[in-house]
Amino acid sequence: MSLPSSPPPGLCGACLNVKTVETRRGSRFYLCTLAERDPRFPRYPPLPVLRCRGFVPAGTAPEARTG
């Protein structure tokens, strides 16, 4: 029997403002680093994230970060 796959992360999977957190049991969570300084962003948003005001494509210069 296979384990259910996790939902796709949506925008979080390609965002500069995300930190992937993996547990010892193999669960994966997407931590929004914008939540540290802006309460409008949830620390662990429900997936998949399809729209986000804080989305910055990974690979973008750090000065382009929102916040």
Beta strands, then each sheet from edge to edge (+ up, - down):
strand 1: 18-22
strand 2: 28-32
sheet 1: 1+ 2-
end
